[in-house]
Amino acid sequence: MVKTRLPSMPTVIFVFVISSLMPINRASEAPNTQRHQNPTEPLSLIAKRNSLRRPVALALDEQDHRLYVANAQSGSISMIDTLHSKPLLEVVIGGRLSDLEIIPGRPFLMATDEQNHEAILIPKSVFQKSDQTISLVPEKKILRIPVAPYPVSISTRHDGTQAYIASLWSRKLSIIPIPDEFSGTDLATSSIQTIALPFSPRLQLLIDNQKRLLISDAFGGTMAIVDLESCVLQRVFSIPAHNIRGLALSLDGKRVLVSHMILNQLAETSRQSVFWGVVMTNNLRALSLTTLLSSDTPPLKDSHVHFLGDPGRATGDPNAVAICKDGTVLVCLGGVNEIAIGERLPYSFQRTQVGRRPVDLAIAENGEIAYIANMFSDSISIVNIARLETQLEIALGVDPSDLTAAEQGELLFYDANLSLDGWYSCHSCHTDGHTNGLLVDNLGDESFGSPKRVLTLLGVRNTAPWAWNGKIEKLSVQTQKSIIATMQGKTPNPEQVQALTEYLQQLPPPPTDAHSLPEQKVEKGRLLFHSHGCSRCHRSPTFTSPGRYDVGLVDHLGLRRYSPPSLRGVGFGQLFFHDNQATSLRNVFVKHRHGLVDPLTDQQLDELLTFLRSL
């Protein structure tokens, strides 16, 4: 069985549950709130409250004829009988699940829980048929392992001895030893190793006979290779890409297939440029593993790229990638609700419709059947690979058609069909509501010719007015303008604009890192922030303000006055200013001396940067 996945991102829990694929703001999170499902809560209430499952990851056990499905919103794992193609039961194990793996050679599954910052070790014996279709697992039967906050993906060694957990916002890789037998006792914290990463990770892939781990950036095109024997970063490099959503190793182990997007930062978002794929392309790239393992060789040497989609029928937001034993490649096309199936290099892809937003897939050993997790249909599609057709769609829960306005807006946010011919969605630039960190020339400042950085939408409800020139007073106006001018889509109806606006308004700010920073240094940095006048433009608590300011930055068209972006989550950025000319947060003050009359000492700079990273 071969698989990759698109893990989800954490969300905020309101009076009703919204599947927002967004991070929790830990600063406002009450201690121990929603740690995991309440064991005393009636299952009928759990099922009602979590009527949407939102499947995000698959684990196929062909020996037992079982397909396990991790559901993000319901915090549950569904088990499907692959012999009879029907669901058997559903077990609630956590808060918001993001990934799922079967531990090779051991009778366990492992899931990651973004909401509770845990890896969960689950004996297969938990999944026994019962009279109930949904049940809770007694705590003594599973092992909850605290890991770095916001875990999003799992890789496991073929011998089942170790699991690797990538954590998004904390930028960490956790290495967990797997016990031979389940004892129900906690693993010693000292036995878990943690490696700091220079970016927010998402996907992982074991390479080089499992001696190394390839990790990709959740937002941009940065990748890293970790030497698992020495537990050190061996290489960090970038490729021209963003939204890396699929990683797979070729059958001979010599190439890495990467699904991603490329945004042309110099192209105008005119109708002609969008139609011909000049603005955004959706790609499957093959990288040479020999090249990647050579620290002094450019990463694109001996690589090639396949462009998915054509003018008139594009393939917005490619997701998971998997390879059959005969070399056939499958790619989930999340933005257009399809699967692309291509024969060996050079690939010639055909496409077939599946459920809404396919995000993960698992292929049977015989290469005849693929199982597809459709996140927004709450279903699993069973696809006959040879005949290129969907044989069956299995519902995981209730009919997901009765949605709130914000939930409908979420579906639109990830729908590439809002754009001309399906080239890209809102998510394509605002990755999971955040940002791909790139420039786009989209009439955001009412002109072409001066590309501007894509801003995060996390916490966007508190950042009025909108656009770099600060001329948009209503978020709904900005939403409609983006569909028409940036995406060259049809004029949305009022219901669509309202739904998208409501979805955007409930996105929380990026999570804060304040809890892990020294309080005294944060306070000194705060005082410097105010004494140097930074708070005139970036006012607490949103760290932005209305109006436009001349801060000495001039764009290609002579624009000097800008609406200040919020500094919430600024520590997660890699490039800064409207044109990304500042290559680090440190260089904002050292090289560009932004807002400074007098230079800062090294100690003052360290204190100011610590404060900014706490926001």
DOTOR-884664 format. One record per residue (C-alpha): x, y, z; residue number from 1. Coordinates in steps of 0.1 Angstrom, whole numbers, plus 5000, padded with zeros to 4 digits. Example, Ala and Ser with C-alpha at 12.3 -4.5 7.8 and 13.67 -1.06 7.14 Angstrom:
BEGIN
px, py, pz, n
5123, 4955, 5078, 1
5137, 4989, 5071, 2
END
This chain:
BEGIN
px, py, pz, n
5000, 5000, 5000, 1
5013, 5034, 4991, 2
4999, 5067, 5004, 3
5005, 5103, 5012, 4
4982, 5128, 5028, 5
4971, 5163, 5033, 6
4969, 5168, 5071, 7
4945, 5193, 5084, 8
4952, 5223, 5106, 9
4938, 5231, 5140, 10
4906, 5251, 5145, 11
4888, 5272, 5171, 12
4857, 5257, 5188, 13
4827, 5279, 5190, 14
4792, 5272, 5203, 15
4789, 5251, 5172, 16
4818, 5233, 5156, 17
4833, 5248, 5125, 18
4858, 5229, 5104, 19
4881, 5258, 5096, 20
4914, 5242, 5090, 21
4930, 5270, 5110, 22
4952, 5272, 5140, 23
4940, 5276, 5176, 24
4951, 5309, 5193, 25
4967, 5294, 5224, 26
4969, 5328, 5240, 27
4932, 5328, 5245, 28
4928, 5291, 5251, 29
4917, 5283, 5287, 30
4938, 5258, 5305, 31
4928, 5222, 5297, 32
4898, 5234, 5277, 33
4886, 5207, 5253, 34
4916, 5185, 5261, 35
4897, 5156, 5245, 36
4862, 5144, 5243, 37
4844, 5142, 5276, 38
4842, 5104, 5285, 39
4809, 5111, 5304, 40
4792, 5129, 5275, 41
4765, 5108, 5258, 42
4775, 5096, 5224, 43
4743, 5109, 5209, 44
4755, 5144, 5218, 45
4790, 5138, 5204, 46
4775, 5125, 5172, 47
4751, 5154, 5169, 48
4777, 5181, 5177, 49
4803, 5165, 5154, 50
4779, 5156, 5126, 51
4806, 5166, 5101, 52
4836, 5142, 5101, 53
4860, 5159, 5077, 54
4882, 5130, 5068, 55
4919, 5140, 5064, 56
4940, 5108, 5064, 57
4938, 5071, 5054, 58
4956, 5040, 5066, 59
4949, 5008, 5047, 60
4954, 4974, 5063, 61
4949, 4948, 5036, 62
4957, 4918, 5057, 63
4926, 4925, 5079, 64
4906, 4940, 5050, 65
4903, 4973, 5069, 66
4905, 5009, 5059, 67
4910, 5034, 5088, 68
4900, 5070, 5083, 69
4911, 5099, 5106, 70
4883, 5125, 5109, 71
4894, 5160, 5118, 72
4863, 5176, 5130, 73
4847, 5147, 5150, 74
4881, 5136, 5165, 75
4872, 5101, 5155, 76
4886, 5072, 5135, 77
4861, 5054, 5111, 78
4868, 5017, 5102, 79
4856, 5005, 5068, 80
4853, 4969, 5057, 81
4871, 4968, 5023, 82
4858, 4933, 5014, 83
4822, 4945, 5015, 84
4829, 4982, 5010, 85
4809, 4994, 5040, 86
4816, 5012, 5073, 87
4817, 4991, 5104, 88
4822, 5015, 5133, 89
4836, 5048, 5144, 90
4857, 5054, 5175, 91
4861, 5089, 5191, 92
4897, 5092, 5204, 93
4906, 5129, 5205, 94
4900, 5165, 5196, 95
4910, 5174, 5161, 96
4929, 5147, 5143, 97
4954, 5155, 5115, 98
4971, 5123, 5105, 99
4970, 5085, 5109, 100
4995, 5057, 5104, 101
4995, 5019, 5109, 102
5027, 5010, 5128, 103
5045, 4983, 5107, 104
5050, 4950, 5125, 105
5031, 4961, 5156, 106
4994, 4959, 5165, 107
4990, 4997, 5167, 108
4978, 5027, 5149, 109
4991, 5062, 5156, 110
4971, 5094, 5152, 111
4981, 5130, 5157, 112
4957, 5154, 5175, 113
4964, 5191, 5167, 114
4939, 5204, 5192, 115
4955, 5186, 5222, 116
4991, 5186, 5209, 117
4994, 5148, 5212, 118
5003, 5117, 5193, 119
4979, 5089, 5202, 120
4990, 5052, 5202, 121
4959, 5030, 5196, 122
4959, 4992, 5198, 123
4940, 4977, 5169, 124
4920, 4957, 5194, 125
4901, 4989, 5202, 126
4884, 4985, 5168, 127
4862, 4956, 5177, 128
4827, 4953, 5163, 129
4800, 4963, 5188, 130
4763, 4971, 5189, 131
4771, 5009, 5187, 132
4781, 5026, 5155, 133
4800, 5052, 5174, 134
4819, 5047, 5207, 135
4844, 5063, 5230, 136
4877, 5046, 5238, 137
4885, 5041, 5276, 138
4916, 5062, 5284, 139
4934, 5031, 5298, 140
4933, 5015, 5264, 141
4952, 5042, 5245, 142
4984, 5061, 5251, 143
4985, 5098, 5247, 144
5020, 5112, 5240, 145
5026, 5149, 5244, 146
5045, 5163, 5215, 147
5055, 5198, 5202, 148
5023, 5219, 5196, 149
5002, 5215, 5165, 150
5013, 5181, 5152, 151
5002, 5176, 5116, 152
5020, 5146, 5101, 153
5034, 5112, 5109, 154
5061, 5090, 5093, 155
5070, 5056, 5107, 156
5100, 5033, 5101, 157
5094, 5001, 5082, 158
5105, 4981, 5113, 159
5080, 5000, 5134, 160
5106, 5012, 5160, 161
5102, 5049, 5156, 162
5076, 5075, 5146, 163
5084, 5110, 5134, 164
5059, 5138, 5142, 165
5061, 5172, 5124, 166
5045, 5201, 5143, 167
5033, 5231, 5123, 168
5034, 5263, 5143, 169
5060, 5252, 5168, 170
5083, 5242, 5139, 171
5095, 5210, 5155, 172
5101, 5174, 5146, 173
5095, 5149, 5174, 174
5111, 5114, 5173, 175
5091, 5089, 5193, 176
5102, 5053, 5201, 177
5074, 5028, 5196, 178
5071, 5000, 5223, 179
5069, 4964, 5212, 180
5038, 4959, 5233, 181
5011, 4982, 5246, 182
5014, 4987, 5284, 183
4991, 5017, 5288, 184
5019, 5036, 5306, 185
5033, 5069, 5296, 186
5065, 5070, 5276, 187
5094, 5087, 5294, 188
5096, 5123, 5282, 189
5134, 5119, 5280, 190
5130, 5092, 5254, 191
5114, 5117, 5229, 192
5139, 5137, 5208, 193
5130, 5171, 5193, 194
5146, 5188, 5164, 195
5140, 5225, 5156, 196
5131, 5233, 5120, 197
5136, 5266, 5102, 198
5101, 5267, 5088, 199
5066, 5255, 5096, 200
5065, 5219, 5084, 201
5037, 5198, 5070, 202
5046, 5167, 5049, 203
5074, 5142, 5055, 204
5089, 5114, 5034, 205
5115, 5088, 5045, 206
5143, 5086, 5019, 207
5177, 5070, 5013, 208
5167, 5036, 5027, 209
5151, 5054, 5057, 210
5183, 5069, 5069, 211
5170, 5104, 5062, 212
5137, 5123, 5064, 213
5126, 5149, 5038, 214
5103, 5176, 5053, 215
5084, 5202, 5033, 216
5073, 5237, 5042, 217
5035, 5240, 5048, 218
5033, 5274, 5030, 219
5063, 5281, 5007, 220
5088, 5261, 4988, 221
5114, 5254, 5015, 222
5124, 5218, 5022, 223
5148, 5202, 5047, 224
5166, 5169, 5050, 225
5172, 5154, 5085, 226
5199, 5128, 5091, 227
5181, 5104, 5113, 228
5213, 5087, 5125, 229
5228, 5119, 5139, 230
5194, 5137, 5144, 231
5207, 5169, 5127, 232
5196, 5190, 5098, 233
5217, 5180, 5069, 234
5204, 5204, 5043, 235
5178, 5232, 5039, 236
5169, 5243, 5003, 237
5141, 5259, 4983, 238
5124, 5251, 4950, 239
5101, 5274, 4930, 240
5069, 5263, 4947, 241
5043, 5269, 4973, 242
5015, 5247, 4988, 243
5035, 5215, 4987, 244
5007, 5190, 4994, 245
5021, 5157, 4981, 246
5053, 5138, 4985, 247
5061, 5103, 4972, 248
5092, 5082, 4965, 249
5096, 5067, 4930, 250
5096, 5029, 4929, 251
5134, 5027, 4924, 252
5139, 5052, 4953, 253
5158, 5076, 4930, 254
5133, 5104, 4926, 255
5109, 5123, 4949, 256
5076, 5134, 4933, 257
5062, 5167, 4947, 258
5028, 5181, 4940, 259
5027, 5219, 4944, 260
5018, 5252, 4928, 261
5038, 5280, 4912, 262
5027, 5316, 4914, 263
5043, 5339, 4888, 264
5050, 5370, 4909, 265
5054, 5393, 4879, 266
5022, 5383, 4860, 267
4992, 5405, 4861, 268
4960, 5387, 4871, 269
4943, 5397, 4838, 270
4918, 5374, 4822, 271
4943, 5364, 4795, 272
4971, 5356, 4819, 273
4948, 5335, 4841, 274
4934, 5316, 4811, 275
4968, 5306, 4797, 276
4981, 5296, 4831, 277
5006, 5324, 4833, 278
4996, 5335, 4868, 279
4994, 5302, 4885, 280
5004, 5266, 4875, 281
4997, 5233, 4892, 282
5026, 5210, 4891, 283
5040, 5175, 4897, 284
5078, 5178, 4900, 285
5103, 5150, 4900, 286
5135, 5158, 4920, 287
5166, 5137, 4918, 288
5174, 5122, 4952, 289
5211, 5121, 4945, 290
5210, 5158, 4938, 291
5190, 5165, 4970, 292
5215, 5146, 4991, 293
5244, 5166, 4977, 294
5247, 5197, 4998, 295
5265, 5218, 4971, 296
5243, 5208, 4941, 297
5213, 5230, 4931, 298
5182, 5212, 4940, 299
5166, 5214, 4905, 300
5195, 5197, 4888, 301
5184, 5166, 4869, 302
5148, 5174, 4878, 303
5117, 5178, 4856, 304
5083, 5192, 4861, 305
5049, 5182, 4847, 306
5022, 5208, 4844, 307
4988, 5195, 4855, 308
4958, 5209, 4836, 309
4953, 5229, 4805, 310
4937, 5262, 4795, 311
4900, 5258, 4797, 312
4903, 5229, 4822, 313
4927, 5236, 4850, 314
4936, 5216, 4881, 315
4936, 5239, 4911, 316
4952, 5228, 4943, 317
4969, 5194, 4937, 318
4971, 5175, 4969, 319
4983, 5140, 4978, 320
5004, 5119, 4954, 321
5007, 5081, 4954, 322
5025, 5056, 4930, 323
5013, 5021, 4921, 324
5037, 4992, 4917, 325
5035, 4994, 4879, 326
5045, 5031, 4880, 327
5011, 5046, 4876, 328
5008, 5079, 4895, 329
4977, 5093, 4911, 330
4973, 5129, 4922, 331
4943, 5143, 4942, 332
4931, 5176, 4926, 333
4916, 5191, 4957, 334
4903, 5224, 4941, 335
4884, 5208, 4913, 336
4872, 5175, 4930, 337
4890, 5151, 4907, 338
4918, 5125, 4907, 339
4945, 5126, 4880, 340
4958, 5092, 4869, 341
4989, 5090, 4848, 342
5011, 5063, 4834, 343
5048, 5063, 4837, 344
5072, 5091, 4828, 345
5066, 5112, 4809, 346
5031, 5114, 4824, 347
5000, 5116, 4804, 348
4972, 5122, 4828, 349
4935, 5114, 4826, 350
4910, 5127, 4852, 351
4879, 5114, 4869, 352
4854, 5130, 4893, 353
4854, 5121, 4930, 354
4839, 5138, 4961, 355
4844, 5173, 4972, 356
4880, 5182, 4980, 357
4900, 5150, 4978, 358
4929, 5153, 5002, 359
4944, 5118, 5008, 360
4945, 5084, 4990, 361
4956, 5049, 4996, 362
4963, 5023, 4969, 363
4957, 4986, 4972, 364
4987, 4963, 4967, 365
4974, 4950, 4935, 366
4972, 4985, 4921, 367
4936, 4981, 4910, 368
4917, 5001, 4936, 369
4924, 5035, 4951, 370
4906, 5048, 4982, 371
4901, 5086, 4982, 372
4893, 5107, 5013, 373
4869, 5135, 5003, 374
4871, 5161, 5031, 375
4841, 5182, 5022, 376
4819, 5154, 5011, 377
4825, 5134, 5044, 378
4830, 5104, 5022, 379
4854, 5078, 5008, 380
4855, 5072, 4970, 381
4865, 5038, 4957, 382
4882, 5043, 4923, 383
4889, 5016, 4898, 384
4923, 5027, 4885, 385
4923, 5008, 4852, 386
4888, 5018, 4842, 387
4893, 5054, 4855, 388
4860, 5055, 4873, 389
4845, 5058, 4907, 390
4828, 5025, 4916, 391
4813, 5036, 4949, 392
4812, 5065, 4974, 393
4809, 5056, 5011, 394
4793, 5081, 5034, 395
4811, 5085, 5068, 396
4783, 5103, 5087, 397
4751, 5122, 5081, 398
4744, 5142, 5050, 399
4767, 5172, 5051, 400
4744, 5194, 5031, 401
4729, 5213, 5061, 402
4757, 5237, 5067, 403
4760, 5271, 5084, 404
4769, 5301, 5063, 405
4805, 5300, 5076, 406
4808, 5263, 5067, 407
4795, 5270, 5032, 408
4821, 5298, 5030, 409
4848, 5274, 5039, 410
4838, 5251, 5010, 411
4840, 5282, 4987, 412
4874, 5292, 5001, 413
4889, 5259, 4989, 414
4870, 5258, 4956, 415
4891, 5265, 4926, 416
4860, 5266, 4904, 417
4855, 5301, 4917, 418
4884, 5311, 4895, 419
4885, 5312, 4857, 420
4886, 5275, 4845, 421
4897, 5263, 4879, 422
4933, 5275, 4880, 423
4933, 5284, 4917, 424
4913, 5289, 4949, 425
4914, 5315, 4977, 426
4935, 5289, 4996, 427
4960, 5288, 4968, 428
4975, 5321, 4979, 429
4961, 5322, 5014, 430
4973, 5288, 5024, 431
4948, 5274, 5049, 432
4939, 5310, 5056, 433
4975, 5321, 5062, 434
4997, 5331, 5033, 435
5021, 5316, 5008, 436
5044, 5346, 5015, 437
5047, 5355, 4978, 438
5040, 5386, 4957, 439
5009, 5389, 4935, 440
5000, 5417, 4910, 441
4963, 5417, 4914, 442
4948, 5452, 4913, 443
4948, 5451, 4951, 444
4962, 5487, 4950, 445
4940, 5495, 4920, 446
4969, 5492, 4895, 447
4990, 5466, 4877, 448
5028, 5469, 4877, 449
5037, 5468, 4914, 450
5032, 5433, 4930, 451
5025, 5432, 4967, 452
5030, 5405, 4993, 453
5000, 5382, 5000, 454
4988, 5389, 5035, 455
4976, 5364, 5060, 456
4938, 5362, 5066, 457
4942, 5348, 5101, 458
4925, 5373, 5124, 459
4914, 5393, 5093, 460
4882, 5405, 5110, 461
4902, 5428, 5132, 462
4924, 5443, 5105, 463
4902, 5469, 5087, 464
4906, 5487, 5064, 465
4918, 5462, 5038, 466
4942, 5461, 5009, 467
4977, 5476, 5010, 468
4964, 5510, 5002, 469
4937, 5508, 5029, 470
4909, 5518, 5007, 471
4885, 5488, 5013, 472
4862, 5496, 5042, 473
4841, 5464, 5041, 474
4855, 5428, 5041, 475
4826, 5417, 5019, 476
4837, 5442, 4993, 477
4873, 5429, 4994, 478
4860, 5393, 4991, 479
4840, 5401, 4960, 480
4868, 5421, 4945, 481
4892, 5392, 4950, 482
4870, 5367, 4931, 483
4865, 5391, 4902, 484
4899, 5408, 4899, 485
4923, 5383, 4913, 486
4907, 5350, 4903, 487
4889, 5363, 4871, 488
4859, 5344, 4882, 489
4822, 5350, 4876, 490
4806, 5377, 4897, 491
4796, 5359, 4929, 492
4760, 5361, 4941, 493
4753, 5379, 4974, 494
4749, 5345, 4993, 495
4784, 5334, 4982, 496
4799, 5367, 4993, 497
4782, 5366, 5026, 498
4792, 5330, 5032, 499
4828, 5336, 5024, 500
4829, 5368, 5045, 501
4814, 5349, 5075, 502
4841, 5322, 5071, 503
4869, 5348, 5070, 504
4855, 5366, 5100, 505
4857, 5335, 5122, 506
4894, 5328, 5114, 507
4915, 5332, 5145, 508
4948, 5350, 5146, 509
4980, 5329, 5143, 510
4989, 5312, 5175, 511
5013, 5330, 5198, 512
5047, 5317, 5210, 513
5046, 5338, 5241, 514
5043, 5309, 5265, 515
5078, 5296, 5255, 516
5096, 5330, 5256, 517
5113, 5346, 5286, 518
5088, 5370, 5302, 519
5115, 5396, 5312, 520
5129, 5398, 5277, 521
5094, 5401, 5262, 522
5086, 5430, 5285, 523
5118, 5448, 5277, 524
5110, 5443, 5240, 525
5075, 5457, 5245, 526
5090, 5489, 5261, 527
5113, 5493, 5231, 528
5084, 5488, 5208, 529
5066, 5517, 5223, 530
5096, 5540, 5229, 531
5106, 5538, 5192, 532
5071, 5547, 5181, 533
5062, 5514, 5166, 534
5028, 5514, 5183, 535
5017, 5546, 5164, 536
5010, 5524, 5134, 537
5008, 5489, 5150, 538
4984, 5495, 5180, 539
4976, 5468, 5205, 540
4957, 5445, 5206, 541
4955, 5440, 5168, 542
4989, 5456, 5162, 543
4975, 5475, 5132, 544
4955, 5507, 5128, 545
4932, 5525, 5103, 546
4947, 5549, 5078, 547
4977, 5550, 5056, 548
5013, 5560, 5066, 549
5044, 5571, 5048, 550
5071, 5548, 5062, 551
5098, 5555, 5036, 552
5089, 5525, 5013, 553
5081, 5533, 4977, 554
5067, 5508, 4952, 555
5073, 5507, 4915, 556
5045, 5531, 4908, 557
5055, 5556, 4934, 558
5030, 5546, 4961, 559
5044, 5557, 4995, 560
5015, 5554, 5019, 561
5004, 5520, 5031, 562
4978, 5505, 5055, 563
5000, 5488, 5082, 564
4995, 5450, 5083, 565
4989, 5434, 5116, 566
5019, 5421, 5135, 567
5000, 5392, 5150, 568
5020, 5361, 5140, 569
5048, 5382, 5125, 570
5074, 5358, 5139, 571
5062, 5331, 5115, 572
5071, 5353, 5085, 573
5102, 5348, 5063, 574
5100, 5379, 5040, 575
5087, 5413, 5049, 576
5075, 5447, 5036, 577
5051, 5451, 5007, 578
5076, 5438, 4982, 579
5094, 5411, 5004, 580
5127, 5431, 5002, 581
5135, 5424, 5039, 582
5147, 5388, 5040, 583
5143, 5383, 5077, 584
5127, 5400, 5107, 585
5161, 5409, 5120, 586
5170, 5427, 5087, 587
5138, 5448, 5090, 588
5157, 5467, 5117, 589
5194, 5460, 5109, 590
5195, 5465, 5071, 591
5164, 5486, 5065, 592
5163, 5504, 5100, 593
5125, 5504, 5097, 594
5110, 5530, 5120, 595
5142, 5536, 5138, 596
5159, 5570, 5145, 597
5188, 5555, 5163, 598
5202, 5520, 5158, 599
5195, 5493, 5183, 600
5222, 5476, 5203, 601
5225, 5438, 5199, 602
5207, 5433, 5232, 603
5179, 5457, 5224, 604
5174, 5441, 5190, 605
5172, 5407, 5206, 606
5146, 5420, 5231, 607
5125, 5437, 5204, 608
5125, 5406, 5182, 609
5115, 5384, 5212, 610
5086, 5407, 5218, 611
5075, 5406, 5182, 612
5077, 5368, 5182, 613
5054, 5368, 5212, 614
5025, 5385, 5193, 615
END
